[in-house]
């Protein structure tokens, strides 16, 4: 499943909010915190891989073209 960059960022924000609001009082809370951290890590990996794929696609899609630069001169 592929998620858009915006969806990944929203999910990461929601996880951060939940982690910061979580108060660990027992084992279940500690387990939930660990699950949230693992989920966050997986989303970060997905985000990095998605960025790498986008970059590779951009590099492979168009051949390198040299741009000609026009020299401008200003006279007074």
Secondary structure, DSSP 8 states (H G I E B T S, - for coil): ----HHHHHHHHHHHHHHHHH----SHHHHHHHHHHHHHHHHHHHHHHHHHHHHHHHHHHHS--------------
